Amino acid sequence: SGFVTITYKATQIIKLQAREGNKEGTGCVHGGSHPRVDLSASPNKFTTLKIPWKNFKQDGLTNGKLLNINNLCKFNFVNYNPVSGATLEIKSVVIKN
């Protein structure tokens, strides 16, 4: 089934949140569902990850609610514990539904 492929370099763990909107996929309001996955730190070289949609779970919990790909409205890259000088460089994002 579908996936997202990301090529990135990061000095810290980054959360990739797949924000859900309404059933039509048009309303992307603050709040709502935040299924997410972790992007491991990769400070010295670019890393490419192919992440199946089924890996995106509410709050990153193993038993969290799965992402409804039909309601996907945007991605957020989040660093919950930033330190001074932290960097995230994104080379590519490819979405396959």
Backbone as a printed PyTorch tensor [residue, N CA C, xyz], in Angstrom:
tensor([[[  0.8370,  -1.1850,   0.0000],
         [  0.0000,   0.0000,   0.0000],
         [  0.8820,   1.2490,   0.0000]],

        [[  0.3680,   2.3760,   0.4170],
         [  1.0740,   3.6340,   0.2880],
         [  2.1460,   3.8710,   1.3370]],

        [[  2.9500,   4.9150,   1.0860],
         [  4.0650,   5.2260,   1.9700],
         [  4.5340,   6.6540,   1.7080]],

        [[  5.4320,   7.1180,   2.5510],
         [  6.1620,   8.3530,   2.3280],
         [  7.6520,   8.0120,   2.4080]],

        [[  8.4210,   8.5420,   1.4770],
         [  9.8680,   8.3540,   1.4920],
         [ 10.5090,   9.7170,   1.7520]],

        [[ 11.4040,   9.7630,   2.7260],
         [ 12.0360,  11.0100,   3.1250],
         [ 13.5530,  10.8340,   3.1320]],

        [[ 14.2500,  11.7950,   2.5490],
         [ 15.7020,  11.8510,   2.6320],
         [ 16.0410,  13.0950,   3.4400]],

        [[ 16.7450,  12.8940,   4.5490],
         [ 16.9730,  13.9790,   5.4980],
         [ 18.2910,  13.8010,   6.2430]],

        [[ 18.6780,  14.8570,   6.9370],
         [ 19.8170,  14.8370,   7.8540],
         [ 19.3780,  15.6470,   9.0690]],

        [[ 19.5350,  15.1100,  10.2880],
         [ 19.0790,  15.7870,  11.4990],
         [ 20.0330,  15.5200,  12.6510]],

        [[ 20.2180,  16.5290,  13.4850],
         [ 21.1070,  16.3690,  14.6320],
         [ 20.3910,  15.7850,  15.8400]],

        [[ 19.0440,  15.7260,  15.7870],
         [ 18.2500,  15.1520,  16.8780],
         [ 17.1140,  14.3270,  16.2950]],

        [[ 16.4600,  13.5400,  17.1440],
         [ 15.2540,  12.8180,  16.7280],
         [ 14.1880,  13.8380,  16.3560]],

        [[ 13.5380,  13.6090,  15.2350],
         [ 12.4600,  14.4710,  14.7510],
         [ 11.1920,  13.6340,  14.6450]],

        [[ 10.0760,  14.2140,  15.0210],
         [  8.7720,  13.5570,  14.8570],
         [  8.1750,  14.0380,  13.5410]],

        [[  7.7440,  13.1100,  12.7090],
         [  7.0200,  13.4480,  11.4880],
         [  5.5490,  13.1920,  11.7650]],

        [[  4.7750,  14.2670,  11.8900],
         [  3.3440,  14.1670,  12.1790],
         [  2.5720,  14.2450,  10.8720]],

        [[  1.6310,  13.3410,  10.7030],
         [  0.7310,  13.3530,   9.5480],
         [ -0.6140,  13.8780,  10.0460]],

        [[ -0.8710,  15.1450,   9.8380],
         [ -2.0770,  15.7780,  10.3580],
         [ -3.2980,  15.3610,   9.5500]],

        [[ -4.3700,  15.0400,  10.2660],
         [ -5.6250,  14.6700,   9.6180],
         [ -6.5970,  15.8390,   9.6100]],

        [[ -7.3440,  15.9480,   8.5280],
         [ -8.3970,  16.9490,   8.4120],
         [ -9.7630,  16.2860,   8.4690]],

        [[-10.7310,  16.8730,   7.7860],
         [-12.0810,  16.3130,   7.7570],
         [-12.1860,  15.1790,   6.7360]],

        [[-13.3720,  14.5730,   6.6420],
         [-13.5670,  13.4320,   5.7320],
         [-13.2640,  13.7830,   4.2840]],

        [[-13.5220,  15.0400,   3.9140],
         [-13.2820,  15.4740,   2.5400],
         [-11.8010,  15.7380,   2.2760]],

        [[-11.0020,  15.7790,   3.3530],
         [ -9.5800,  16.0420,   3.2040],
         [ -9.2650,  17.5030,   2.9370]],

        [[-10.2420,  18.3810,   3.1980],
         [-10.0500,  19.8010,   2.8980],
         [ -9.8660,  20.6620,   4.1380]],

        [[-10.3560,  20.2230,   5.2870],
         [-10.2750,  21.0340,   6.5010],
         [ -9.1230,  20.5910,   7.3780]],

        [[ -8.1620,  21.4730,   7.5610],
         [ -6.9950,  21.1280,   8.3740],
         [ -6.9090,  22.1180,   9.5200]],

        [[ -7.6320,  21.8320,  10.5880],
         [ -7.7020,  22.7410,  11.7230],
         [ -6.6730,  22.3480,  12.7730]],

        [[ -6.3170,  23.3110,  13.6290],
         [ -5.3980,  23.0270,  14.7220],
         [ -6.0710,  22.0540,  15.6920]],

        [[ -5.3020,  21.1290,  16.2190],
         [ -5.8620,  20.0930,  17.0860],
         [ -6.1080,  18.8480,  16.2610]],

        [[ -7.0570,  18.0540,  16.6560],
         [ -7.3800,  16.8500,  15.9000],
         [ -6.3650,  15.7450,  16.1170]],

        [[ -6.2470,  14.8870,  15.1370],
         [ -5.4260,  13.6860,  15.2200],
         [ -4.0060,  13.9650,  14.7160]],

        [[ -3.0050,  13.4030,  15.4250],
         [ -1.6030,  13.6090,  15.0760],
         [ -0.8420,  12.2790,  14.9970]],

        [[ -1.2330,  11.3770,  14.1100],
         [ -0.4300,  10.1590,  13.9640],
         [  0.9860,  10.5420,  13.5540]],

        [[  1.9840,   9.8580,  14.1320],
         [  3.3560,  10.2470,  13.8400],
         [  4.3250,   9.0790,  13.9360]],

        [[  5.5170,   9.3350,  13.4090],
         [  6.6280,   8.3890,  13.4600],
         [  7.8790,   9.1700,  13.8400]],

        [[  8.8980,   8.4640,  14.3110],
         [ 10.1780,   9.0840,  14.6430],
         [ 11.1310,   8.9910,  13.4640]],

        [[ 11.8450,  10.0810,  13.2230],
         [ 12.9730,  10.0810,  12.2980],
         [ 14.2160,  10.1350,  13.1810]],

        [[ 15.0200,   9.0950,  13.1340],
         [ 16.2170,   9.0110,  13.9830],
         [ 17.2070,  10.1140,  13.6380]],

        [[ 18.0140,  10.4720,  14.6180],
         [ 19.0870,  11.4270,  14.3650],
         [ 20.0510,  10.8330,  13.3420]],

        [[ 20.4840,  11.6690,  12.4310],
         [ 21.4480,  11.2830,  11.4020],
         [ 22.2880,  12.5290,  11.0950]],

        [[ 23.1500,  12.9150,  12.0340],
         [ 23.8240,  14.2080,  11.9250],
         [ 24.9250,  14.3060,  10.8670]],

        [[ 25.4900,  13.1820,  10.4530],
         [ 26.6600,  13.2320,   9.5780],
         [ 26.4070,  12.9080,   8.1160]],

        [[ 25.2480,  12.3320,   7.8250],
         [ 24.9610,  11.9730,   6.4300],
         [ 23.4610,  11.9430,   6.2110]],

        [[ 23.0660,  12.0810,   4.9410],
         [ 21.6560,  11.9880,   4.6050],
         [ 21.1910,  10.5430,   4.7380]],

        [[ 19.9940,  10.3770,   5.2710],
         [ 19.3710,   9.0760,   5.4540],
         [ 18.0620,   9.0710,   4.6820]],

        [[ 17.7580,   7.9460,   4.0260],
         [ 16.4870,   7.8040,   3.3190],
         [ 15.6640,   6.7320,   4.0000]],

        [[ 14.4380,   7.0890,   4.3770],
         [ 13.5010,   6.1500,   5.0040],
         [ 12.2530,   6.0400,   4.1500]],

        [[ 11.7880,   4.8100,   3.9640],
         [ 10.4990,   4.5460,   3.3150],
         [  9.5600,   4.1060,   4.4370]],

        [[  8.5610,   4.9310,   4.7450],
         [  7.6980,   4.6990,   5.8970],
         [  6.2780,   4.3930,   5.4270]],

        [[  5.8060,   3.1620,   5.6390],
         [  4.4250,   2.8190,   5.2560],
         [  3.4240,   3.6310,   6.0840]],

        [[  2.2870,   3.9530,   5.4790],
         [  1.2450,   4.6960,   6.1960],
         [  0.8290,   3.9940,   7.4790]],

        [[  0.8620,   2.6660,   7.4800],
         [  0.4260,   1.9090,   8.6640],
         [  1.3330,   2.1520,   9.8770]],

        [[  2.5120,   2.7190,   9.6640],
         [  3.4210,   3.0110,  10.7800],
         [  3.0470,   4.2920,  11.5260]],

        [[  2.2090,   5.1340,  10.9130],
         [  1.7940,   6.3830,  11.5410],
         [  0.6670,   6.0960,  12.5260]],

        [[  0.9550,   6.2780,  13.8290],
         [ -0.0240,   6.0030,  14.8780],
         [ -0.1420,   7.2020,  15.8090]],

        [[ -1.3400,   7.3780,  16.3640],
         [ -1.6150,   8.5220,  17.2300],
         [ -0.5560,   8.6570,  18.3140]],

        [[  0.0330,   9.8370,  18.4090],
         [  1.0690,  10.1710,  19.3950],
         [  2.2740,   9.2320,  19.3400]],

        [[  2.4360,   8.4730,  18.2490],
         [  3.5630,   7.5600,  18.1150],
         [  3.4680,   6.3170,  18.9750]],

        [[  2.2940,   6.0860,  19.5740],
         [  2.1030,   4.9350,  20.4660],
         [  1.8960,   3.6600,  19.6660]],

        [[  2.4320,   2.5350,  20.1500],
         [  2.2910,   1.2740,  19.4250],
         [  0.8390,   0.8630,  19.2650]],

        [[ -0.0110,   1.2300,  20.2190],
         [ -1.4400,   0.8910,  20.1260],
         [ -2.2810,   2.1110,  19.7500]],

        [[ -1.6230,   3.1680,  19.2400],
         [ -2.3290,   4.3920,  18.8700],
         [ -3.1870,   4.2260,  17.6300]],

        [[ -4.1720,   5.1000,  17.5070],
         [ -5.0710,   5.1080,  16.3460],
         [ -4.2570,   5.3000,  15.0630]],

        [[ -4.5740,   4.5050,  14.0430],
         [ -3.8710,   4.5840,  12.7680],
         [ -4.2880,   5.8190,  11.9800]],

        [[ -3.3780,   6.3130,  11.1690],
         [ -3.6540,   7.4100,  10.2630],
         [ -4.7020,   6.9880,   9.2440]],

        [[ -5.6920,   7.8410,   9.0180],
         [ -6.6260,   7.6630,   7.9070],
         [ -6.0580,   8.4730,   6.7490]],

        [[ -5.3850,   7.8010,   5.8210],
         [ -4.6850,   8.4790,   4.7360],
         [ -5.6250,   9.3310,   3.8970]],

        [[ -6.9120,   8.9710,   3.8620],
         [ -7.8790,   9.7460,   3.0880],
         [ -8.1280,  11.1230,   3.6900]],

        [[ -7.7550,  11.3110,   4.9680],
         [ -7.9430,  12.5960,   5.6410],
         [ -6.6460,  13.3780,   5.8020]],

        [[ -5.5550,  12.8910,   5.2080],
         [ -4.2660,  13.5610,   5.3430],
         [ -4.3470,  14.9710,   4.7540]],

        [[ -3.9400,  15.9600,   5.5450],
         [ -3.9740,  17.3360,   5.0290],
         [ -2.6110,  18.0180,   5.0770]],

        [[ -1.7030,  17.5830,   5.9380],
         [ -0.3610,  18.1620,   5.9320],
         [  0.5790,  17.3560,   6.8160]],

        [[  1.8750,  17.6050,   6.6100],
         [  2.9160,  17.0280,   7.4480],
         [  3.5370,  18.1340,   8.2960]],

        [[  3.9090,  17.7990,   9.5080],
         [  4.6850,  18.6890,  10.3780],
         [  5.9490,  17.9430,  10.7910]],

        [[  7.0620,  18.6240,  10.7570],
         [  8.3120,  18.1010,  11.2960],
         [  8.5070,  18.7840,  12.6360]],

        [[  8.5700,  17.9920,  13.7310],
         [  8.5710,  18.5630,  15.0800],
         [  9.7770,  18.0500,  15.8710]],

        [[ 10.4340,  18.9810,  16.5530],
         [ 11.4990,  18.6360,  17.4880],
         [ 10.9770,  19.0030,  18.8780]],

        [[ 10.5890,  17.9990,  19.6590],
         [  9.9960,  18.2440,  20.9700],
         [ 11.0170,  18.6380,  22.0370]],

        [[ 12.2930,  18.3680,  21.7840],
         [ 13.3400,  18.6850,  22.7680],
         [ 14.5140,  19.3860,  22.0900]],

        [[ 14.2640,  20.5570,  21.5140],
         [ 15.3410,  21.2180,  20.7700],
         [ 16.4700,  21.7120,  21.6670]],

        [[ 17.6610,  21.6630,  21.1090],
         [ 18.8300,  22.2440,  21.7670],
         [ 19.3970,  23.2980,  20.8230]],

        [[ 20.1460,  24.2250,  21.3640],
         [ 20.7520,  25.2840,  20.5700],
         [ 21.6150,  24.6720,  19.4640]],

        [[ 21.4280,  25.1330,  18.2520],
         [ 22.2230,  24.6510,  17.1300],
         [ 21.6660,  23.4160,  16.4430]],

        [[ 20.5270,  22.8920,  16.9020],
         [ 19.9290,  21.7170,  16.2640],
         [ 19.5460,  22.0470,  14.8250]],

        [[ 19.7460,  21.0720,  13.9310],
         [ 19.4070,  21.2980,  12.5240],
         [ 18.6270,  20.1250,  11.9480]],

        [[ 17.7950,  20.4450,  10.9650],
         [ 17.0780,  19.4590,  10.1560],
         [ 17.1880,  19.9300,   8.7230]],

        [[ 17.7440,  19.0750,   7.8660],
         [ 17.8570,  19.3870,   6.4450],
         [ 17.1040,  18.3090,   5.6840]],

        [[ 16.1580,  18.7240,   4.8510],
         [ 15.3370,  17.7880,   4.0870],
         [ 15.7110,  17.9010,   2.6170]],

        [[ 16.1130,  16.7650,   2.0570],
         [ 16.4980,  16.7510,   0.6470],
         [ 15.3030,  16.4130,  -0.2380]],

        [[ 14.4460,  15.4760,   0.2220],
         [ 13.2780,  15.1200,  -0.5850],
         [ 12.1940,  14.4680,   0.2650]],

        [[ 10.9640,  14.6430,  -0.1960],
         [  9.7890,  13.9850,   0.3820],
         [  8.9610,  13.4850,  -0.7920]],

        [[  8.6880,  12.1860,  -0.8280],
         [  7.8790,  11.5950,  -1.8950],
         [  6.6990,  10.8880,  -1.2370]],

        [[  5.4920,  11.2230,  -1.6720],
         [  4.2850,  10.6390,  -1.1210],
         [  3.6520,   9.7080,  -2.1440]],

        [[  3.3680,   8.4840,  -1.7270],
         [  2.7340,   7.4850,  -2.5970],
         [  1.4950,   6.9710,  -1.8740]],

        [[  0.3400,   7.1690,  -2.4810],
         [ -0.9110,   6.7240,  -1.8860],
         [ -1.3890,   5.4470,  -2.5410]]])
